[in-house]
Amino acid sequence: MRKGDILWALGLAAVAAFLLVPVTHEVFVAVTAAHPYLIGFAKFFVLATMGELLALRIVTGAWEMPKGLFQRAVIWGLLGVVIVLIFDVFAGGVTGSLKKGLLPWADSKLAFAFFVSAIMNLTFAPTMMLTHRITDTWIDLRYEGKPSGIADIVAHIDWKGFVSFVLIKTIPIFWIPAHTITFLLPPEYRVLMAAGLSIALGAILAFAKKKSKPATA
């Protein structure tokens, strides 16, 4: 195990310890309730960035700092702010629909979690994923010294991979089940869980990218 592996694991362990120790756990719950957007930004800024680093480690075999890491982290943080609102919007909407009988199994917590996850991932998620793909491509082009207008960004996106893998495969296979579990958790942990899932997805995408290399060489 390399030094970078140990440091990354220690960072993740520190986050877990903060959540598990009773004193800091109470602080986390209180601050999350008082400042949901700020904490949503921080969760994604830290955990999703750790996912970016892990993905690059898997693909290259070494710990490297991706170009534009700070900009990528800020974008993750802003997405975290949006997700705080979106989670509440979809959870509230499904709750109202269950009460009105527009959706079945109104007394089932699992049904609530599944409906929120499925509806959110089939409507909002593709827009968010595309936005993130656009911002990532913009950062890449700028650091490569290439034109980075909207036409250039669109031309450089791997649309086939985005649709066939990111949308068609990860949404039903990964995101809907994962977010079903997320919405079974208390509200204060849902955004944190979503941020943590970005680490898992980063690893999945990295493995897929690494596996495809020999075939495209």
C-alpha positions in Angstrom: 0.0 0.0 0.0 1.4 3.4 -1.0 1.6 6.4 1.2 -1.1 8.1 -0.8 -3.5 5.2 -0.2 -2.9 5.4 3.5 -3.5 9.2 3.5 -6.7 8.9 1.5 -8.0 6.1 3.8 -7.1 8.2 6.8 -9.1 11.1 5.4 -12.1 9.0 4.9 -11.7 7.5 8.4 -11.5 11.0 9.9 -14.9 11.9 8.3 -16.4 8.6 9.6 -15.1 9.2 13.1 -16.5 12.8 13.1 -19.9 11.3 12.4 -19.7 8.4 14.9 -18.3 10.1 17.9 -21.3 11.3 20.0 -20.1 14.8 20.7 -19.2 15.6 17.1 -22.2 13.7 15.8 -24.5 16.1 17.8 -22.5 19.1 16.3 -23.0 17.7 12.8 -26.8 17.2 13.2 -27.2 20.7 14.7 -25.1 22.5 12.1 -26.7 20.6 9.2 -30.1 21.7 10.5 -29.0 25.3 10.9 -27.0 25.7 7.7 -28.1 23.1 5.2 -26.7 24.8 2.1 -23.3 25.5 3.6 -23.0 22.0 4.9 -24.2 20.6 1.6 -21.5 22.5 -0.1 -18.9 21.2 2.3 -20.0 17.6 2.1 -19.6 17.5 -1.7 -16.5 19.7 -1.8 -14.7 17.2 0.4 -16.2 13.8 -0.4 -16.8 14.1 -4.1 -13.2 15.5 -4.5 -11.9 12.5 -2.7 -13.9 10.5 -5.3 -12.1 12.4 -8.1 -8.7 11.6 -6.6 -9.6 7.9 -6.2 -10.9 7.6 -9.7 -7.6 9.0 -11.1 -5.6 6.7 -8.8 -7.5 3.7 -10.2 -7.0 4.8 -13.8 -3.3 5.8 -13.7 -2.1 3.6 -10.9 -0.7 6.6 -9.0 -2.0 9.5 -6.9 -2.1 12.6 -9.0 -3.6 16.0 -8.7 -6.0 16.4 -11.6 -5.8 19.7 -13.4 -8.3 22.3 -12.1 -8.8 20.3 -8.9 -10.0 23.4 -6.9 -12.4 24.4 -9.7 -13.8 20.9 -9.8 -14.2 20.8 -6.0 -16.1 24.2 -6.1 -18.4 22.8 -8.8 -19.0 19.7 -6.7 -19.8 22.0 -3.8 -22.3 24.0 -5.8 -23.9 20.8 -7.0 -24.2 19.8 -3.3 -26.1 23.0 -2.6 -28.5 22.2 -5.4 -28.9 18.7 -4.2 -29.9 19.9 -0.7 -32.9 21.7 -2.3 -33.7 19.0 -4.8 -33.8 16.2 -2.2 -36.3 18.2 -0.2 -38.4 19.1 -3.3 -38.7 15.5 -4.5 -39.2 14.1 -1.0 -42.0 16.6 -0.3 -43.6 16.0 -3.7 -43.6 12.2 -3.3 -45.0 12.6 0.3 -47.9 14.8 -1.1 -48.6 12.4 -3.9 -48.7 9.4 -1.6 -51.2 11.2 0.7 -53.4 12.0 -2.3 -53.3 8.4 -3.5 -51.5 9.4 -6.7 -48.9 6.8 -5.8 -49.5 3.4 -4.1 -48.3 1.9 -0.8 -48.7 5.2 1.1 -47.7 3.5 4.4 -44.5 2.0 3.2 -41.2 3.7 3.9 -39.5 1.6 1.3 -42.1 2.7 -1.3 -41.5 6.3 -0.4 -37.8 5.9 -0.7 -38.0 4.1 -4.0 -40.5 6.6 -5.6 -38.3 9.6 -4.6 -35.2 7.9 -5.9 -36.8 6.7 -9.2 -38.6 9.9 -10.0 -35.6 12.1 -9.1 -33.1 10.0 -11.1 -35.3 9.7 -14.2 -36.0 13.5 -14.3 -33.4 15.6 -12.5 -30.4 13.4 -12.6 -29.7 13.5 -16.3 -29.7 17.3 -16.3 -27.3 17.4 -13.3 -25.0 14.8 -14.9 -24.9 16.7 -18.2 -24.2 19.9 -16.4 -21.3 18.2 -14.6 -20.0 16.7 -17.8 -20.1 20.2 -19.4 -18.2 21.8 -16.6 -15.6 19.1 -16.5 -15.0 19.4 -20.2 -14.7 23.1 -19.9 -12.0 22.8 -17.2 -10.2 20.2 -19.3 -10.2 22.3 -22.4 -9.0 25.4 -20.5 -6.1 23.6 -18.9 -5.1 22.1 -22.3 -5.1 25.6 -23.8 -7.8 24.8 -26.3 -10.9 26.8 -27.2 -13.5 26.3 -24.6 -16.7 27.9 -26.0 -20.0 26.0 -25.8 -19.5 24.6 -29.3 -16.1 23.3 -28.4 -17.4 21.7 -25.2 -20.2 20.0 -27.1 -17.8 18.7 -29.7 -15.5 17.2 -27.1 -18.1 15.3 -25.0 -18.3 11.6 -25.5 -22.0 11.5 -26.1 -22.2 7.8 -26.9 -20.5 6.9 -23.6 -22.6 9.5 -21.7 -25.9 8.1 -22.9 -25.1 4.4 -23.1 -23.2 4.1 -19.8 -23.8 7.1 -17.5 -27.5 7.5 -18.3 -28.7 4.0 -19.4 -26.6 1.9 -17.1 -25.6 3.9 -13.9 -29.1 5.3 -13.3 -31.1 2.1 -13.1 -28.3 -0.1 -11.9 -26.5 2.2 -9.4 -28.3 5.4 -8.7 -31.9 4.3 -8.2 -31.0 1.5 -5.8 -28.4 3.6 -4.0 -30.7 6.6 -3.5 -33.5 4.3 -2.4 -31.2 3.4 0.5 -30.4 7.1 0.9 -34.1 8.1 1.4 -34.5 5.4 4.0 -32.1 7.4 6.2 -33.0 10.4 8.4 -33.1 13.6 6.4 -29.9 15.0 8.0 -27.9 12.1 6.5 -29.3 12.0 3.0 -27.0 14.7 1.4 -24.0 13.2 3.2 -24.9 9.8 1.8 -25.2 11.2 -1.7 -21.8 12.8 -1.4 -20.4 9.6 -0.2 -21.9 7.8 -3.1 -19.9 10.0 -5.4 -16.8 8.2 -4.2 -18.3 4.8 -5.1 -19.4 6.1 -8.5 -16.0 7.6 -9.2 -14.5 4.1 -8.6 -17.1 2.5 -10.8 -16.4 4.9 -13.7 -12.7 4.6 -13.3 -12.8 0.8 -13.4 -15.0 1.0 -16.5 -12.6 3.4 -18.1 -9.6 1.3 -17.2 -11.3 -1.9 -18.5 -12.1 -0.3 -21.9 -8.5 0.9 -22.6 -7.2 -2.4 -24.0 -10.2 -2.7 -26.3 -9.7 0.8 -27.7 -5.9 0.7 -28.0 
